[in-house]
Amino acid sequence: MENNVKVLKLITGEVVIARVEQKDTMLILDKPITLKESGHVGYVVEPWIPAGKSENITISIDHVIAQDEPKPVVEEYYLESVMGI
């Protein structure tokens, strides 16, 4: 999967960052993460589904209310972070 990193806002209110590939009406999220605010430190990166064993999660495009390109610093941080996940 290419470095097609996207920021997704889901209908649940969650914001997920992942490399995204679209197949028909489904999105394949490669190593999806969330950013949690951490007081004065900024953000903490967490796997989106920490108890799951799959690196690729498939969701319906109907569960996405917004999609955007990440800021360059966020994309770089994501790519560095997922190398260890």
C-alpha positions as CSV (number, residue, x, y, z in Angstrom):
1,M,0.0,0.0,0.0
2,E,1.3,3.4,-0.9
3,N,1.7,6.3,1.5
4,N,-1.8,7.5,0.7
5,V,-2.3,8.9,4.2
6,K,-5.7,10.4,5.0
7,V,-7.4,11.9,8.0
8,L,-10.9,10.5,8.4
9,K,-13.7,11.8,10.6
10,L,-16.1,8.9,11.3
11,I,-19.8,9.1,12.1
12,T,-18.8,8.0,15.7
13,G,-16.9,11.3,16.1
14,E,-13.5,9.5,16.1
15,V,-10.6,10.9,14.0
16,V,-8.5,8.2,12.4
17,I,-5.3,8.6,10.5
18,A,-4.3,5.8,8.2
19,R,-3.0,4.8,4.8
20,V,-6.2,4.4,2.9
21,E,-7.2,2.3,-0.2
22,Q,-10.7,2.4,-1.6
23,K,-12.3,-0.7,-3.0
24,D,-15.8,0.0,-4.2
25,T,-17.8,1.2,-1.2
26,M,-15.2,0.0,1.3
27,L,-12.1,1.6,2.7
28,I,-9.1,-0.5,3.7
29,L,-7.2,1.3,6.5
30,D,-3.6,0.2,7.0
31,K,-2.3,0.6,10.5
32,P,-5.0,3.1,11.6
33,I,-4.2,5.3,14.6
34,T,-5.9,8.0,16.6
35,L,-4.4,11.1,18.2
36,K,-5.4,11.7,21.7
37,E,-4.8,15.1,23.3
38,S,-2.3,14.9,26.2
39,G,-2.5,18.1,28.1
40,H,0.6,20.2,27.7
41,V,2.5,17.6,25.7
42,G,0.3,17.8,22.7
43,Y,-0.8,14.5,21.3
44,V,-0.3,10.8,22.0
45,V,-0.5,8.3,19.1
46,E,-2.6,5.2,19.8
47,P,-3.6,2.3,17.6
48,W,-7.3,2.7,16.6
49,I,-8.2,-0.8,17.8
50,P,-5.5,-1.6,20.3
51,A,-6.8,-5.1,21.2
52,G,-7.1,-6.2,17.5
53,K,-4.4,-8.3,15.8
54,S,-5.0,-7.1,12.2
55,E,-3.0,-4.3,10.7
56,N,-5.6,-3.7,8.0
57,I,-9.2,-2.8,9.0
58,T,-12.0,-2.6,6.4
59,I,-14.8,-0.1,7.0
60,S,-17.7,1.1,4.9
61,I,-17.3,4.5,3.2
62,D,-20.7,5.3,4.7
63,H,-19.1,5.5,8.1
64,V,-16.9,8.4,7.0
65,I,-18.4,12.0,7.2
66,A,-15.2,13.8,6.2
67,Q,-11.8,13.0,4.7
68,D,-8.8,15.3,4.3
69,E,-5.1,15.2,3.5
70,P,-3.0,15.4,6.7
71,K,-0.7,18.4,7.4
72,P,2.9,17.4,6.3
73,V,4.0,17.2,9.9
74,V,1.1,14.9,10.8
75,E,1.8,12.6,7.9
76,E,5.5,12.4,8.8
77,Y,4.6,11.7,12.4
78,Y,2.1,9.0,11.4
79,L,4.6,7.3,9.1
80,E,7.3,7.3,11.8
81,S,4.9,6.1,14.4
82,V,3.4,3.1,12.5
83,M,6.8,1.7,11.7
84,G,6.9,0.4,15.3
85,I,3.2,-0.7,15.6
